Amino acid sequence: MASEPVQPDDPARIFYERSFAAQLERDGGVASLSRAALEAGNHRYSAVYEYLRDNPGKHALEMGYGGNGVVENLAPGCSRYEIVDIVDRLAREGRPDNLAIHVANLDHRFPFEDARFDVVIAMMVIEHLYDPFHAFAEVARVARPGARLFVNLPNVGSIRCRIDLLRGKLPVTSAANWFEQREWDGGHLHYFTVDTVRRLAEASGLKLLEVRAVGAMPALKRLRPSLLCHEITYVLEK
């Protein structure tokens, strides 16, 4: 299925082009990621890395460009690695032979046929989209039966957010300097808890296999992720 062109006046495109331009000015837009960080087990991409390492040759889709380091570490083990983003963030970079880039607005129907991918990856993406019900339904639609899906989301039920609310402060689910960057909570449009993600998954015909703690002290966070995790990678199966 061909991707519908993103219109120049699309509000989401304008926002993320401006955001990416600011990122380029700050750090060159190069997001690095070491193999050691992935193998430590508590990075947001660790669950994806482990699965693709142990199950080579998969056809994978990543929603949103996760950075050069993600492509370097994940794409080589896949038969094909496709990225869909509203901004082509790899336009100036060399691309592996098995990498394909699609420019599309994920608030619309995804530009892929049904049951196309063995693996679908959405790391800190769905909270940026207008309609989480649509996003989960589309993720399920483009995944093959038995596919593995990795969805990383901030957890507004974390103790950090609860304390902020008790203090009368806005719970922050993105970078602490979001206001200075003029991106309201980093562009996050929705808040999630473990329970709401489970309900969204079930409504889309997906089974929640694992709630994966991200960040420091993962062993402690695993005791009660709904309270102790500020960020979670959800491992799902179609």
C-alpha positions as CSV (number, residue, x, y, z in Angstrom):
1,M,0.0,0.0,0.0
2,A,1.5,3.4,-1.0
3,S,1.9,6.0,1.7
4,E,-0.4,9.0,1.4
5,P,1.8,12.2,1.1
6,V,2.0,14.3,4.3
7,Q,0.7,17.7,3.5
8,P,3.1,20.7,4.1
9,D,0.5,22.4,6.4
10,D,-0.2,19.3,8.5
11,P,0.0,20.5,12.1
12,A,1.8,17.4,13.3
13,R,4.4,17.7,10.5
14,I,5.0,21.4,11.3
15,F,5.5,20.6,15.0
16,Y,7.9,17.7,14.5
17,E,9.9,19.4,11.8
18,R,10.4,22.3,14.2
19,S,11.2,19.9,17.0
20,F,13.8,18.1,14.8
21,A,15.3,21.3,13.6
22,A,15.8,22.3,17.3
23,Q,17.3,18.9,18.0
24,L,19.7,19.3,15.1
25,E,20.9,22.6,16.5
26,R,21.4,21.2,20.0
27,D,23.2,17.9,19.3
28,G,23.3,17.3,15.5
29,G,20.2,15.1,15.7
30,V,22.4,12.0,16.2
31,A,21.0,9.7,18.9
32,S,23.7,7.1,19.8
33,L,23.0,3.8,21.5
34,S,25.7,1.4,22.5
35,R,25.4,-2.4,22.5
36,A,26.4,-2.5,26.1
37,A,23.4,-0.3,27.1
38,L,21.1,-2.7,25.3
39,E,22.6,-5.8,26.8
40,A,22.3,-4.3,30.3
41,G,18.7,-5.2,30.1
42,N,17.1,-2.0,31.4
43,H,17.1,0.2,28.3
44,R,13.8,0.9,26.6
45,Y,15.0,-1.1,23.5
46,S,16.5,-3.9,25.5
47,A,13.5,-6.2,25.1
48,V,13.5,-5.6,21.4
49,Y,17.2,-6.2,21.1
50,E,17.0,-9.5,23.0
51,Y,14.1,-10.8,20.9
52,L,15.7,-9.9,17.5
53,R,19.0,-11.3,18.7
54,D,17.4,-14.6,19.6
55,N,15.0,-14.7,16.6
56,P,17.0,-13.4,13.6
57,G,15.5,-12.8,10.1
58,K,12.4,-11.0,11.2
59,H,10.6,-8.4,9.2
60,A,10.4,-5.4,11.6
61,L,8.6,-2.1,11.6
62,E,9.6,0.8,13.8
63,M,7.1,3.6,14.4
64,G,9.2,6.8,14.6
65,Y,12.9,7.0,14.1
66,G,14.6,5.8,17.3
67,G,18.1,7.0,16.4
68,N,21.2,5.9,14.5
69,G,22.3,3.6,17.3
70,V,18.9,1.8,17.2
71,V,19.3,1.2,13.4
72,E,22.9,0.0,13.8
73,N,22.1,-2.5,16.5
74,L,18.7,-3.8,15.4
75,A,18.5,-3.7,11.6
76,P,21.4,-6.0,10.8
77,G,19.7,-9.1,12.3
78,C,16.4,-8.5,10.5
79,S,15.5,-9.6,7.0
80,R,14.0,-6.1,6.5
81,Y,13.8,-3.1,8.9
82,E,11.2,-0.4,8.0
83,I,10.7,2.9,9.7
84,V,7.7,5.2,9.4
85,D,7.9,8.8,10.7
86,I,6.3,12.0,9.8
87,V,9.8,13.5,9.3
88,D,12.5,11.7,7.3
89,R,15.2,12.0,10.0
90,L,17.6,9.8,8.0
91,A,17.7,11.9,4.9
92,R,21.4,12.8,5.3
93,E,22.6,9.4,6.6
94,G,23.8,6.3,4.9
95,R,21.2,3.5,5.1
96,P,21.7,-0.3,5.3
97,D,20.5,-2.3,2.3
98,N,17.6,-3.8,4.3
99,L,16.3,-0.5,5.6
100,A,13.3,1.3,4.2
101,I,12.0,4.7,5.2
102,H,8.3,5.8,4.9
103,V,7.1,9.3,5.6
104,A,3.6,9.3,6.9
105,N,1.3,10.7,9.6
106,L,0.5,7.8,12.0
107,D,-2.7,9.6,13.0
108,H,-4.0,8.3,9.7
109,R,-4.2,4.7,8.5
110,F,-0.7,3.2,8.4
111,P,0.7,2.9,4.9
112,F,1.0,-0.9,5.0
113,E,-1.2,-3.8,4.1
114,D,-2.6,-6.1,6.8
115,A,-0.4,-8.7,8.5
116,R,2.9,-7.4,7.0
117,F,5.3,-7.5,10.0
118,D,6.8,-10.1,12.3
119,V,7.8,-7.4,14.8
120,V,6.3,-3.9,15.5
121,I,8.2,-1.4,17.6
122,A,6.8,1.8,19.1
123,M,9.2,3.4,21.6
124,M,7.7,6.6,23.1
125,V,5.5,7.2,20.1
126,I,1.8,6.5,20.8
127,E,1.6,9.1,23.5
128,H,2.4,11.7,20.7
129,L,-0.6,10.5,18.5
130,Y,-4.1,11.9,18.6
131,D,-6.0,8.7,19.1
132,P,-4.5,5.8,21.1
133,F,-7.4,3.5,20.1
134,H,-6.6,4.1,16.5
135,A,-2.8,3.6,17.1
136,F,-3.2,0.3,18.9
137,A,-5.8,-1.0,16.3
138,E,-3.4,-0.1,13.4
139,V,-0.4,-1.7,15.2
140,A,-2.5,-4.9,15.5
141,R,-3.7,-4.7,11.9
142,V,-0.2,-4.5,10.3
143,A,1.2,-7.3,12.6
144,R,1.1,-10.9,11.5
145,P,-0.6,-13.6,13.7
146,G,2.0,-14.5,16.3
147,A,3.9,-11.3,15.8
148,R,5.7,-9.7,18.8
149,L,5.0,-6.1,19.5
150,F,7.1,-3.7,21.8
151,V,5.3,-0.6,23.0
152,N,7.2,1.8,25.3
153,L,5.1,4.4,27.2
154,P,5.4,6.8,30.1
155,N,3.5,5.8,33.2
156,V,1.5,8.6,34.8
157,G,0.7,6.3,37.7
158,S,4.3,6.3,38.8
159,I,5.1,7.6,42.3
160,R,7.0,10.5,40.8
161,C,3.8,11.7,39.0
162,R,1.6,11.1,42.0
163,I,3.9,13.2,44.2
164,D,3.9,16.0,41.6
165,L,0.1,16.0,41.7
166,L,-0.1,16.1,45.5
167,R,2.2,19.1,45.3
168,G,-0.1,20.8,42.8
169,K,2.4,20.4,40.0
170,L,1.9,19.2,36.5
171,P,3.1,15.5,36.2
172,V,5.9,15.5,33.7
173,T,6.3,12.4,31.6
174,S,9.0,13.8,29.3
175,A,12.2,15.8,29.7
176,A,12.4,18.1,32.7
177,N,13.2,21.1,30.4
178,W,10.1,20.7,28.2
179,F,8.9,24.2,29.0
180,E,12.2,25.8,28.0
181,Q,12.1,23.8,24.7
182,R,8.5,25.0,24.1
183,E,7.2,21.5,23.7
184,W,4.3,20.9,26.1
185,D,5.4,17.9,28.1
186,G,7.7,16.9,25.2
187,G,4.8,16.7,22.8
188,H,2.9,14.1,24.9
189,L,-0.8,14.2,24.2
190,H,-2.0,11.4,26.4
191,Y,-1.2,9.8,29.8
192,F,-1.1,6.0,30.4
193,T,-1.1,3.5,33.2
194,V,-0.4,-0.2,33.2
195,D,-4.2,-0.9,33.4
196,T,-5.1,1.3,30.5
197,V,-2.4,-0.2,28.3
198,R,-3.7,-3.6,29.1
199,R,-7.2,-2.6,28.2
200,L,-6.1,-1.0,25.0
201,A,-4.2,-4.1,24.0
202,E,-7.1,-6.4,24.7
203,A,-9.5,-4.2,22.8
204,S,-7.2,-4.5,19.8
205,G,-6.8,-8.3,20.0
206,L,-3.3,-8.2,21.6
207,K,-2.1,-10.2,24.5
208,L,0.2,-8.6,27.1
209,L,3.1,-10.9,27.8
210,E,5.4,-8.7,29.9
211,V,5.6,-5.4,31.7
212,R,9.3,-4.5,31.3
213,A,10.9,-2.0,33.8
214,V,13.1,0.6,32.2
215,G,15.9,2.6,33.9
216,A,17.8,2.3,37.1
217,M,17.0,-0.3,39.8
218,P,15.0,-2.6,37.5
219,A,14.8,-5.4,40.1
220,L,13.1,-3.0,42.5
221,K,10.8,-1.7,39.9
222,R,9.7,-5.2,38.9
223,L,8.1,-5.6,42.4
224,R,5.4,-3.1,41.5
225,P,5.9,-1.5,38.1
226,S,2.5,0.3,38.1
227,L,3.9,2.4,41.0
228,L,7.7,2.4,40.7
229,C,8.2,2.6,36.9
230,H,8.1,6.0,35.3
231,E,8.6,4.4,31.9
232,I,7.6,0.9,30.8
233,T,8.2,-1.3,27.7
234,Y,5.2,-3.5,27.1
235,V,5.8,-6.8,25.3
236,L,2.7,-7.9,23.4
237,E,1.7,-10.7,21.1
238,K,-0.9,-10.8,18.4
